[in-house]
Amino acid sequence: MFKQLLSSSLFLVTTLCLAASPLSLGGDVNKAPKSYLFGSSTGISSPTGVALDAAGNRYVANLHGKSVTIYQASASGNSAPLRTIKGSNTTLVGPRSVLVGSDGRIYVGDVSGANTSKVAVFAANANGDVAPERVISGLTTLLGWPQGLALDSVGRLYVADRENSVITVYAPGADGNTAPIRVVSGAATGLNVPYGLVVTSGNILHVSNNGSGTITSYAAGADGNAAPIRTISGAATGLTSPGGIASDSFGNLYVTSVSVPFSVSVFGSGASGNVAPLARLVGSETDMDLAYALAVTASRDVVVAQFDDNLVTTYSPLVEPPSPPSVVRSLAVSGKASSAVRTVSWRAPALSGGAPVLSYQITVKSNGKTILSKTVSAGKLKLAIQKEKLRKGKNTITVRARNKYGLSPKKSVIALVVSG
């Protein structure tokens, strides 16, 4: 759809009229962007990185434009940038990634040739042909191809080296030809052409591996040939050539795929193994193309930098905020009122709440008093109750599902008990 709009004089009008789709509750989502940032006035030129500051302003690393362009959060259509970092003094020749620190400083991963790659750090209000405050560069830095950048809670800088399949970590304030304080590298790490990385709560590091179609996660302080603590991998993940990676405030991981089918997949906090994503943005309506990078706003909008089409697209949230599960389904009790054993059965909730169901809580009440309380594992969907555990007359049996966010609404069934 977007590629047709490129040649239409109605482009700007159309972008303003696109309606946001409802939130997805899981599975594949084929919906149009809520806004496009595109056109000659934007200065976007082969974008390979995108980042947000605390106000939601967009920062775009433009490979062929040799620049970083900054836009207000609400910018759309053919909007001119608020600021542009570009020129000989910036030292930028091949920006590949961009990151904004909590203090507003702008970090740019720049690939300029063999042994000359760098991370340039600019002042928070940098604009025009300005020199960076700091430049991490030189043989001692071990920088190869800084495709992804991240900062942890104390300001350490993490760099994903796509060329050498390593993660280098630098001390806060690092400058010049300085050695990394840690290097994650080796066969046990599972690193394979890392494109992106993000640090979440507890300084857990997550890396998207383009070469192996995986996401690997590492404990805080990981160093050397450290094995991941979790790996998302397998056919069920739907990952094809993972590119950029980002997280939301709930710890969900968002990752692009930079080969067909182009997509954005969302995995729940703590996801591991051959697991399906909570949602995947994919299909003709998405106008998704080669997307090296993405970012997630405070309201969970997804901002994607699309390299081939020289645009930045923004999508309404792909998943609901995490919550307790929805109500259990098909609750029933089998057996006659005089039976020695009654079996309560149910089906799992339709919605897990963005986290796996951990257990089910079963309570039985008679005349308003609890006479039985039992918890069973998530894999168990029935419970046998001996007649002597029940009371003569009406017994109210309630089942609730639990995930890490809490208990589902109550679902109850009546079991009548008679003598005999």
C-alpha positions as CSV (number, residue, x, y, z in Angstrom):
1,M,0.0,0.0,0.0
2,F,2.7,2.5,0.9
3,K,4.7,1.9,-2.3
4,Q,1.6,2.9,-4.2
5,L,1.3,6.1,-2.1
6,L,4.8,7.1,-2.8
7,S,3.8,8.1,-6.3
8,S,0.6,9.7,-5.3
9,S,0.0,13.4,-4.5
10,L,-2.4,12.3,-1.9
11,F,0.3,10.8,0.3
12,L,0.3,13.4,3.1
13,V,-3.5,13.4,3.3
14,T,-3.6,9.6,3.4
15,T,-1.1,9.4,6.2
16,L,-3.2,11.8,8.3
17,C,-6.3,9.7,7.8
18,L,-5.0,6.3,8.6
19,A,-7.0,4.8,11.5
20,A,-5.2,2.9,14.3
21,S,-6.2,-0.7,14.5
22,P,-7.4,-2.3,17.8
23,L,-4.9,-3.8,20.0
24,S,-3.9,-7.4,19.2
25,L,-4.4,-10.1,21.7
26,G,-1.9,-12.4,20.1
27,G,-1.0,-14.1,16.8
28,D,-0.2,-12.4,13.5
29,V,-1.3,-8.7,13.1
30,N,-1.7,-7.2,9.6
31,K,-2.4,-3.6,10.2
32,A,-1.3,-0.3,8.7
33,P,1.0,2.2,10.5
34,K,-0.7,5.0,12.5
35,S,1.8,7.4,10.9
36,Y,4.6,7.7,8.3
37,L,7.6,10.0,8.5
38,F,8.8,10.3,4.9
39,G,9.7,12.8,2.3
40,S,12.5,15.1,1.0
41,S,12.1,17.5,3.9
42,T,12.8,14.9,6.6
43,G,16.4,14.3,5.6
44,I,15.9,10.5,6.2
45,S,18.4,8.6,4.0
46,S,18.9,4.9,4.4
47,P,18.0,4.8,8.1
48,T,19.8,2.1,10.1
49,G,19.0,3.2,13.6
50,V,16.2,4.8,15.6
51,A,16.0,5.8,19.3
52,L,13.8,7.8,21.6
53,D,14.5,10.3,24.4
54,A,12.4,10.8,27.5
55,A,10.0,13.0,25.7
56,G,9.4,10.5,22.9
57,N,11.3,12.5,20.3
58,R,12.7,10.3,17.4
59,Y,16.4,10.1,16.7
60,V,17.3,8.5,13.3
61,A,20.8,7.4,12.2
62,N,21.0,7.9,8.4
63,L,23.7,5.8,6.8
64,H,23.8,7.4,3.4
65,G,22.9,10.8,4.8
66,K,25.9,10.6,7.1
67,S,23.7,12.2,9.8
68,V,21.5,11.9,12.8
69,T,18.1,13.6,12.4
70,I,15.8,14.4,15.4
71,Y,12.0,14.8,15.2
72,Q,9.4,15.7,17.7
73,A,7.3,12.8,19.0
74,S,4.2,13.7,16.9
75,A,6.1,14.3,13.6
76,S,4.6,12.7,10.6
77,G,4.5,13.1,6.8
78,N,7.2,15.2,5.2
79,S,8.2,16.9,8.5
80,A,11.5,18.7,8.7
81,P,13.7,17.6,11.6
82,L,14.0,19.7,14.8
83,R,17.8,19.3,14.6
84,T,20.3,17.6,12.3
85,I,23.8,16.4,13.3
86,K,25.8,16.4,10.1
87,G,29.1,17.8,8.7
88,S,32.8,17.3,8.8
89,N,33.2,18.3,12.4
90,T,30.8,15.5,13.5
91,T,33.2,12.9,12.1
92,L,30.2,10.8,11.0
93,V,30.7,8.9,7.8
94,G,28.6,5.8,8.2
95,P,26.1,6.0,11.1
96,R,24.7,2.5,11.9
97,S,23.1,2.9,15.3
98,V,21.9,5.6,17.6
99,L,21.1,5.7,21.3
100,V,19.9,8.4,23.7
101,G,21.1,8.3,27.3
102,S,19.0,9.2,30.4
103,D,21.0,12.5,30.4
104,G,20.0,13.2,26.8
105,R,23.5,12.6,25.4
106,I,23.4,11.0,21.9
107,Y,25.5,8.0,21.1
108,V,26.2,7.1,17.5
109,G,27.8,3.9,16.2
110,D,29.7,4.8,13.1
111,V,31.3,2.4,10.6
112,S,34.0,4.1,8.6
113,G,36.2,1.3,7.4
114,A,38.7,-1.3,8.7
115,N,39.9,-0.5,12.2
116,T,38.4,3.0,12.1
117,S,34.9,2.3,13.5
118,K,33.8,4.4,16.5
119,V,31.1,5.4,18.9
120,A,30.7,9.2,18.9
121,V,29.0,10.8,21.9
122,F,27.3,14.2,21.3
123,A,25.8,16.7,23.8
124,A,22.1,16.5,24.5
125,N,21.3,19.6,22.5
126,A,23.7,18.9,19.6
127,N,22.7,20.4,16.3
128,G,24.5,21.2,13.0
129,D,28.1,20.6,12.2
130,V,29.3,20.0,15.8
131,A,32.1,17.9,17.2
132,P,31.2,15.1,19.5
133,E,32.1,15.4,23.2
134,R,33.8,12.0,23.2
135,V,34.8,9.5,20.6
136,I,35.5,5.9,21.4
137,S,37.9,4.7,18.7
138,G,41.1,2.9,18.0
139,L,42.6,-0.6,18.0
140,T,42.4,-1.0,21.7
141,T,38.7,-0.5,21.7
142,L,38.2,-3.7,19.7
143,L,35.3,-2.0,17.8
144,G,34.5,-3.6,14.5
145,W,31.0,-2.9,13.2
146,P,28.8,-1.2,15.9
147,Q,25.4,-2.2,14.7
148,G,23.7,-1.9,18.1
149,L,24.1,0.1,21.2
150,A,22.7,0.0,24.7
151,L,23.3,1.5,28.2
152,D,22.7,-0.2,31.5
153,S,21.5,1.4,34.8
154,V,24.9,2.8,35.7
155,G,25.8,4.1,32.3
156,R,28.0,1.3,30.9
157,L,27.9,1.2,27.1
158,Y,27.3,-2.1,25.3
159,V,28.1,-2.5,21.6
160,A,26.9,-5.3,19.3
161,D,29.8,-6.0,16.9
162,R,28.1,-7.5,13.8
163,E,31.4,-8.1,12.1
164,N,33.1,-10.1,14.8
165,S,30.1,-11.6,16.7
166,V,31.1,-10.1,20.0
167,I,29.6,-7.7,22.6
168,T,32.0,-5.1,24.0
169,V,31.3,-3.2,27.2
170,Y,32.8,0.2,28.1
171,A,33.0,2.1,31.4
172,P,30.8,5.1,31.9
173,G,32.4,8.1,30.3
174,A,34.8,6.0,28.1
175,D,36.7,8.1,25.6
176,G,39.4,7.7,23.1
177,N,41.4,4.5,22.4
178,T,40.2,2.8,25.6
179,A,39.9,-0.9,26.1
180,P,36.5,-2.4,26.9
181,I,35.9,-3.5,30.6
182,R,34.3,-6.7,29.4
183,V,34.0,-8.7,26.1
184,V,31.4,-11.3,25.6
185,S,32.8,-13.7,23.0
186,G,33.2,-17.4,22.3
187,A,31.4,-20.5,21.2
188,A,29.4,-20.9,24.4
189,T,27.8,-17.4,24.1
190,G,25.7,-18.3,21.1
191,L,26.5,-14.9,19.5
192,N,26.2,-15.1,15.7
193,V,26.2,-11.8,13.7
194,P,24.6,-9.8,16.5
195,Y,22.5,-6.9,15.0
196,G,20.9,-5.4,18.1
197,L,20.9,-5.4,21.8
198,V,18.9,-4.1,24.7
199,V,19.4,-4.1,28.5
200,T,16.4,-4.6,30.7
201,S,15.7,-4.6,34.4
202,G,18.5,-6.0,36.5
203,N,21.0,-5.3,33.7
204,I,20.0,-8.4,31.8
205,L,21.4,-8.2,28.3
206,H,19.4,-9.4,25.3
207,V,20.9,-9.8,21.8
208,S,19.3,-10.5,18.4
209,N,21.5,-12.8,16.3
210,N,21.0,-12.3,12.6
211,G,23.2,-15.3,11.7
212,S,21.4,-17.9,13.7
213,G,17.8,-16.5,14.0
214,T,17.9,-16.4,17.8
215,I,17.6,-14.0,20.7
216,T,20.1,-14.7,23.5
217,S,20.0,-13.3,27.0
218,Y,22.9,-12.9,29.5
219,A,23.1,-12.4,33.2
220,A,24.3,-9.0,34.6
221,G,28.0,-8.9,34.4
222,A,28.4,-11.5,31.7
223,D,32.0,-11.7,30.5
224,G,34.1,-13.8,28.3
225,N,32.7,-17.1,26.9
226,A,29.6,-16.8,29.0
227,A,26.6,-19.0,28.1
228,P,23.2,-17.3,27.8
229,I,20.7,-17.7,30.6
230,R,17.9,-17.9,28.0
231,T,17.7,-18.5,24.3
232,I,14.7,-17.9,22.1
233,S,15.1,-20.2,19.1
234,G,13.1,-22.6,16.9
235,A,10.5,-22.8,14.3
236,A,7.7,-21.7,16.6
237,T,9.4,-18.3,17.1
238,G,8.9,-17.3,13.5
239,L,12.2,-15.5,13.6
240,T,13.9,-14.9,10.2
241,S,17.1,-13.0,10.2
242,P,16.5,-11.0,13.4
243,G,17.5,-7.3,13.2
244,G,16.9,-4.6,15.7
245,I,15.7,-5.3,19.2
246,A,13.9,-3.2,21.8
247,S,11.9,-3.6,25.0
248,D,8.9,-2.0,26.6
249,S,8.4,-1.1,30.3
250,F,7.0,-4.6,31.1
251,G,10.2,-6.4,29.7
252,N,8.5,-7.6,26.5
253,L,11.1,-8.0,23.7
254,Y,10.4,-6.6,20.2
255,V,12.5,-7.7,17.3
256,T,12.5,-7.1,13.6
257,S,13.2,-9.6,10.9
258,V,15.2,-8.3,8.0
259,S,14.4,-11.0,5.5
260,V,11.1,-12.1,4.0
261,P,8.6,-12.1,5.6
262,F,9.6,-8.7,7.1
263,S,8.0,-8.4,10.5
264,V,8.2,-7.3,14.1
265,S,7.7,-10.0,16.7
266,V,6.9,-9.5,20.4
267,F,8.1,-12.0,23.0
268,G,7.0,-12.0,26.6
269,S,9.3,-11.1,29.5
270,G,11.3,-14.2,30.4
271,A,10.4,-16.0,27.2
272,S,12.8,-18.9,26.4
273,G,13.1,-21.8,24.0
274,N,11.0,-22.6,21.0
275,V,8.1,-20.3,21.9
276,A,5.6,-18.5,19.7
277,P,5.6,-14.7,20.0
278,L,2.8,-12.9,21.8
279,A,2.2,-11.1,18.5
280,R,3.8,-10.6,15.2
281,L,3.3,-7.6,12.9
282,V,3.4,-9.0,9.4
283,G,1.5,-8.7,6.1
284,S,0.7,-6.5,3.2
285,E,-1.0,-3.7,5.2
286,T,2.0,-3.2,7.4
287,D,4.2,-1.7,4.7
288,M,7.0,-3.4,6.4
289,D,10.3,-3.7,4.6
290,L,14.0,-3.9,5.5
291,A,14.0,-2.7,9.1
292,Y,17.4,-2.6,10.8
293,A,16.1,-0.9,13.9
294,L,13.1,-0.2,16.1
295,A,12.1,1.5,19.3
296,V,9.1,1.3,21.7
297,T,7.5,4.4,23.2
298,A,6.2,4.7,26.8
299,S,2.7,4.0,25.5
300,R,4.0,0.9,23.6
301,D,3.8,2.4,20.1
302,V,6.4,0.7,17.9
303,V,8.7,3.0,15.8
304,V,10.5,1.3,12.9
305,A,13.3,2.6,10.7
306,Q,12.9,1.2,7.2
307,F,16.2,1.2,5.3
308,D,15.1,0.7,1.7
309,D,12.2,3.0,1.7
310,N,13.8,5.9,3.6
311,L,11.0,6.2,6.1
312,V,10.1,5.7,9.7
313,T,6.7,4.1,10.5
314,T,4.9,4.1,13.8
315,Y,2.4,1.4,14.8
316,S,-0.2,1.3,17.5
317,P,0.6,-1.2,20.3
318,L,0.8,-4.8,19.3
319,V,0.0,-6.4,22.7
320,E,-2.1,-5.5,25.7
321,P,-0.3,-4.5,28.9
322,P,0.5,-7.6,31.0
323,S,-2.3,-8.5,33.3
324,P,-3.8,-11.5,35.2
325,P,-5.2,-14.2,32.9
326,S,-8.8,-14.0,31.6
327,V,-11.4,-16.3,33.1
328,V,-11.0,-20.1,32.8
329,R,-13.3,-21.7,30.2
330,S,-15.7,-24.6,30.1
331,L,-15.8,-25.1,33.8
332,A,-17.9,-28.2,34.7
333,V,-18.4,-30.8,37.4
334,S,-19.0,-34.5,36.5
335,G,-20.6,-37.3,38.5
336,K,-24.0,-37.7,40.1
337,A,-25.1,-35.9,43.3
338,S,-24.6,-39.3,45.1
339,S,-21.3,-40.2,43.5
340,A,-18.3,-41.0,45.8
341,V,-16.0,-38.8,43.6
342,R,-16.8,-35.6,41.7
343,T,-14.4,-34.3,39.0
344,V,-14.1,-30.6,38.3
345,S,-12.7,-29.8,34.8
346,W,-11.9,-26.7,32.9
347,R,-10.1,-25.3,29.9
348,A,-7.2,-22.8,30.0
349,P,-8.1,-19.0,29.7
350,A,-8.3,-17.6,26.2
351,L,-5.9,-14.9,27.3
352,S,-2.8,-15.6,29.4
353,G,-2.3,-11.9,30.2
354,G,1.1,-11.7,28.6
355,A,2.7,-14.2,30.9
356,P,2.4,-18.0,31.2
357,V,-0.3,-19.4,33.5
358,L,1.6,-20.8,36.5
359,S,-1.2,-22.6,38.4
360,Y,-4.9,-22.9,39.1
361,Q,-6.6,-22.2,42.4
362,I,-9.7,-24.3,43.3
363,T,-11.9,-23.4,46.3
364,V,-15.1,-25.0,47.5
365,K,-17.6,-23.2,49.7
366,S,-20.7,-24.4,51.5
367,N,-23.1,-22.0,53.2
368,G,-20.5,-19.2,52.6
369,K,-17.7,-21.0,54.3
370,T,-14.5,-22.3,52.6
371,I,-14.3,-26.1,53.1
372,L,-11.6,-26.9,50.6
373,S,-8.7,-24.9,48.9
374,K,-6.3,-26.5,46.5
375,T,-3.7,-25.4,44.0
376,V,-2.7,-27.4,41.0
377,S,0.0,-26.9,38.3
378,A,-0.6,-25.2,35.0
379,G,-0.6,-28.4,33.1
380,K,-3.5,-29.9,35.2
381,L,-7.0,-29.0,34.0
382,K,-9.1,-31.1,36.3
383,L,-9.4,-32.1,40.0
384,A,-11.1,-35.1,41.6
385,I,-12.8,-34.3,44.9
386,Q,-13.9,-37.1,47.3
387,K,-17.5,-36.9,48.5
388,E,-16.4,-36.7,52.1
389,K,-14.6,-33.4,51.3
390,L,-17.9,-31.8,50.3
391,R,-21.1,-30.9,52.3
392,K,-24.6,-32.1,51.8
393,G,-26.6,-29.7,49.6
394,K,-25.1,-27.0,47.4
395,N,-21.3,-26.7,47.0
396,T,-19.9,-23.8,45.1
397,I,-16.7,-24.7,43.3
398,T,-14.6,-21.8,42.0
399,V,-11.5,-22.0,39.7
400,R,-9.1,-19.1,39.0
401,A,-5.9,-19.1,36.9
402,R,-2.8,-17.4,38.2
403,N,0.2,-15.9,36.3
404,K,2.9,-13.6,37.7
405,Y,0.6,-10.6,37.5
406,G,-2.2,-12.2,39.7
407,L,-5.4,-14.2,39.6
408,S,-8.0,-14.3,36.9
409,P,-11.6,-13.4,37.6
410,K,-13.7,-16.1,39.3
411,K,-15.5,-18.8,37.5
412,S,-17.9,-21.0,39.5
413,V,-20.0,-24.1,39.2
414,I,-22.5,-25.7,41.6
415,A,-22.1,-29.3,42.8
416,L,-25.1,-30.8,44.6
417,V,-24.5,-33.5,47.1
418,V,-27.1,-35.9,48.4
419,S,-26.9,-38.9,50.7
420,G,-26.7,-42.3,49.2
